[in-house]
Amino acid sequence: MPAQFVEEILASKKRWSIINVWRAITPVKRDPLAVCDTRSVSDDDLVPITAKLPPKGSGTYENVSAGNCFEVLYAKANPEHRWYYAEGMQPEEVLLIKIFDSKKEGGANVRVPHSSFVDPETREAVGTRESIEVRCLVFYEDEVVAE
């Protein structure tokens, strides 16, 4: 996302969110996707990580970000986290994950850690999970975020 675009959004004070759309390409038989209840994650559990993709022409990511960097939040393990998953998701099922909202809810921005995991019950299932995740920016024209 170009820096000028981000600056314009922030300056406008309009509410915006990021929603990931996740779906299986084939039925999920192993390594399902889990999401963590944001209410169980404290700010101290989150560690910023800089992701660096290879420059264009040097690997399989050549059309993604062409060597640019971006920041993601890594969630440290915490027994207080509450994780959930849908067993055996099918390609016609879609999971929406709100990973950011500029409107603070309960004093914190929404962020939903999510990850695949090894389910001991399906560890021996044949094949690998195939899925796709798309990040969508949502803009709320009629909502201004209070300072």
TORKOL-4160 file (C-alpha; in steps of 0.2 Angstrom, whole numbers, padded with zeros to 4 digits, m for minus):
147
<pt num="1" X="0000" Y="0000" Z="0000"/>
<pt num="2" X="0008" Y="0017" Z="m0005"/>
<pt num="3" X="0013" Y="0028" Z="0010"/>
<pt num="4" X="0004" Y="0043" Z="0003"/>
<pt num="5" X="m0013" Y="0033" Z="0003"/>
<pt num="6" X="m0010" Y="0028" Z="0021"/>
<pt num="7" X="m0006" Y="0046" Z="0026"/>
<pt num="8" X="m0022" Y="0052" Z="0017"/>
<pt num="9" X="m0033" Y="0039" Z="0026"/>
<pt num="10" X="m0025" Y="0043" Z="0043"/>
<pt num="11" X="m0027" Y="0062" Z="0041"/>
<pt num="12" X="m0045" Y="0060" Z="0036"/>
<pt num="13" X="m0049" Y="0053" Z="0053"/>
<pt num="14" X="m0062" Y="0041" Z="0044"/>
<pt num="15" X="m0064" Y="0024" Z="0052"/>
<pt num="16" X="m0056" Y="0009" Z="0042"/>
<pt num="17" X="m0053" Y="m0009" Z="0045"/>
<pt num="18" X="m0043" Y="m0024" Z="0038"/>
<pt num="19" X="m0053" Y="m0040" Z="0036"/>
<pt num="20" X="m0045" Y="m0055" Z="0029"/>
<pt num="21" X="m0056" Y="m0067" Z="0019"/>
<pt num="22" X="m0050" Y="m0085" Z="0021"/>
<pt num="23" X="m0056" Y="m0101" Z="0012"/>
<pt num="24" X="m0050" Y="m0118" Z="0009"/>
<pt num="25" X="m0046" Y="m0123" Z="m0009"/>
<pt num="26" X="m0049" Y="m0141" Z="m0005"/>
<pt num="27" X="m0058" Y="m0149" Z="0010"/>
<pt num="28" X="m0047" Y="m0146" Z="0026"/>
<pt num="29" X="m0042" Y="m0163" Z="0032"/>
<pt num="30" X="m0026" Y="m0158" Z="0042"/>
<pt num="31" X="m0018" Y="m0142" Z="0049"/>
<pt num="32" X="m0034" Y="m0132" Z="0051"/>
<pt num="33" X="m0034" Y="m0113" Z="0053"/>
<pt num="34" X="m0037" Y="m0107" Z="0071"/>
<pt num="35" X="m0041" Y="m0089" Z="0077"/>
<pt num="36" X="m0038" Y="m0082" Z="0094"/>
<pt num="37" X="m0051" Y="m0072" Z="0103"/>
<pt num="38" X="m0045" Y="m0054" Z="0103"/>
<pt num="39" X="m0051" Y="m0051" Z="0121"/>
<pt num="40" X="m0039" Y="m0064" Z="0127"/>
<pt num="41" X="m0024" Y="m0056" Z="0119"/>
<pt num="42" X="m0015" Y="m0042" Z="0129"/>
<pt num="43" X="m0004" Y="m0029" Z="0120"/>
<pt num="44" X="0011" Y="m0037" Z="0129"/>
<pt num="45" X="0008" Y="m0053" Z="0120"/>
<pt num="46" X="0011" Y="m0045" Z="0103"/>
<pt num="47" X="0028" Y="m0043" Z="0096"/>
<pt num="48" X="0031" Y="m0033" Z="0080"/>
<pt num="49" X="0041" Y="m0043" Z="0066"/>
<pt num="50" X="0047" Y="m0035" Z="0050"/>
<pt num="51" X="0044" Y="m0047" Z="0035"/>
<pt num="52" X="0056" Y="m0045" Z="0021"/>
<pt num="53" X="0051" Y="m0052" Z="0004"/>
<pt num="54" X="0064" Y="m0056" Z="m0009"/>
<pt num="55" X="0067" Y="m0043" Z="m0023"/>
<pt num="56" X="0059" Y="m0045" Z="m0039"/>
<pt num="57" X="0066" Y="m0059" Z="m0050"/>
<pt num="58" X="0075" Y="m0068" Z="m0035"/>
<pt num="59" X="0061" Y="m0080" Z="m0029"/>
<pt num="60" X="0043" Y="m0086" Z="m0029"/>
<pt num="61" X="0037" Y="m0069" Z="m0022"/>
<pt num="62" X="0042" Y="m0058" Z="m0037"/>
<pt num="63" X="0025" Y="m0051" Z="m0039"/>
<pt num="64" X="0020" Y="m0048" Z="m0021"/>
<pt num="65" X="0030" Y="m0034" Z="m0014"/>
<pt num="66" X="0046" Y="m0033" Z="m0024"/>
<pt num="67" X="0058" Y="m0033" Z="m0010"/>
<pt num="68" X="0048" Y="m0021" Z="0001"/>
<pt num="69" X="0046" Y="m0024" Z="0020"/>
<pt num="70" X="0031" Y="m0024" Z="0030"/>
<pt num="71" X="0027" Y="m0026" Z="0049"/>
<pt num="72" X="0016" Y="m0040" Z="0056"/>
<pt num="73" X="0012" Y="m0044" Z="0074"/>
<pt num="74" X="0018" Y="m0061" Z="0081"/>
<pt num="75" X="0008" Y="m0067" Z="0096"/>
<pt num="76" X="0018" Y="m0074" Z="0110"/>
<pt num="77" X="0011" Y="m0090" Z="0118"/>
<pt num="78" X="0000" Y="m0087" Z="0133"/>
<pt num="79" X="m0011" Y="m0099" Z="0142"/>
<pt num="80" X="m0024" Y="m0086" Z="0144"/>
<pt num="81" X="m0027" Y="m0086" Z="0125"/>
<pt num="82" X="m0043" Y="m0093" Z="0119"/>
<pt num="83" X="m0041" Y="m0102" Z="0102"/>
<pt num="84" X="m0055" Y="m0108" Z="0091"/>
<pt num="85" X="m0056" Y="m0117" Z="0074"/>
<pt num="86" X="m0069" Y="m0125" Z="0062"/>
<pt num="87" X="m0066" Y="m0143" Z="0059"/>
<pt num="88" X="m0066" Y="m0150" Z="0042"/>
<pt num="89" X="m0069" Y="m0133" Z="0032"/>
<pt num="90" X="m0075" Y="m0135" Z="0015"/>
<pt num="91" X="m0071" Y="m0124" Z="m0001"/>
<pt num="92" X="m0089" Y="m0117" Z="m0001"/>
<pt num="93" X="m0086" Y="m0110" Z="0017"/>
<pt num="94" X="m0077" Y="m0094" Z="0020"/>
<pt num="95" X="m0070" Y="m0087" Z="0036"/>
<pt num="96" X="m0069" Y="m0068" Z="0039"/>
<pt num="97" X="m0056" Y="m0062" Z="0051"/>
<pt num="98" X="m0056" Y="m0043" Z="0057"/>
<pt num="99" X="m0037" Y="m0041" Z="0060"/>
<pt num="100" X="m0038" Y="m0022" Z="0062"/>
<pt num="101" X="m0051" Y="m0008" Z="0066"/>
<pt num="102" X="m0046" Y="0010" Z="0068"/>
<pt num="103" X="m0061" Y="0012" Z="0080"/>
<pt num="104" X="m0055" Y="0006" Z="0097"/>
<pt num="105" X="m0066" Y="m0007" Z="0105"/>
<pt num="106" X="m0064" Y="m0009" Z="0124"/>
<pt num="107" X="m0048" Y="0003" Z="0124"/>
<pt num="108" X="m0039" Y="m0007" Z="0111"/>
<pt num="109" X="m0039" Y="m0009" Z="0092"/>
<pt num="110" X="m0046" Y="m0026" Z="0086"/>
<pt num="111" X="m0032" Y="m0038" Z="0081"/>
<pt num="112" X="m0035" Y="m0057" Z="0079"/>
<pt num="113" X="m0020" Y="m0068" Z="0079"/>
<pt num="114" X="m0023" Y="m0083" Z="0068"/>
<pt num="115" X="m0012" Y="m0098" Z="0062"/>
<pt num="116" X="m0013" Y="m0116" Z="0056"/>
<pt num="117" X="m0009" Y="m0129" Z="0069"/>
<pt num="118" X="m0006" Y="m0148" Z="0070"/>
<pt num="119" X="m0021" Y="m0156" Z="0076"/>
<pt num="120" X="m0016" Y="m0173" Z="0084"/>
<pt num="121" X="m0033" Y="m0181" Z="0078"/>
<pt num="122" X="m0029" Y="m0177" Z="0060"/>
<pt num="123" X="m0010" Y="m0178" Z="0060"/>
<pt num="124" X="m0010" Y="m0194" Z="0049"/>
<pt num="125" X="m0022" Y="m0187" Z="0036"/>
<pt num="126" X="m0016" Y="m0188" Z="0018"/>
<pt num="127" X="m0012" Y="m0172" Z="0009"/>
<pt num="128" X="m0008" Y="m0154" Z="0013"/>
<pt num="129" X="m0020" Y="m0140" Z="0017"/>
<pt num="130" X="m0023" Y="m0129" Z="0002"/>
<pt num="131" X="m0031" Y="m0112" Z="0006"/>
<pt num="132" X="m0031" Y="m0094" Z="0001"/>
<pt num="133" X="m0032" Y="m0078" Z="0011"/>
<pt num="134" X="m0036" Y="m0061" Z="0004"/>
<pt num="135" X="m0034" Y="m0045" Z="0014"/>
<pt num="136" X="m0048" Y="m0032" Z="0011"/>
<pt num="137" X="m0048" Y="m0014" Z="0017"/>
<pt num="138" X="m0064" Y="m0007" Z="0022"/>
<pt num="139" X="m0068" Y="0011" Z="0024"/>
<pt num="140" X="m0083" Y="0018" Z="0033"/>
<pt num="141" X="m0088" Y="0034" Z="0024"/>
<pt num="142" X="m0100" Y="0040" Z="0038"/>
<pt num="143" X="m0089" Y="0036" Z="0053"/>
<pt num="144" X="m0075" Y="0047" Z="0060"/>
<pt num="145" X="m0063" Y="0040" Z="0073"/>
<pt num="146" X="m0062" Y="0051" Z="0089"/>
<pt num="147" X="m0045" Y="0056" Z="0095"/>
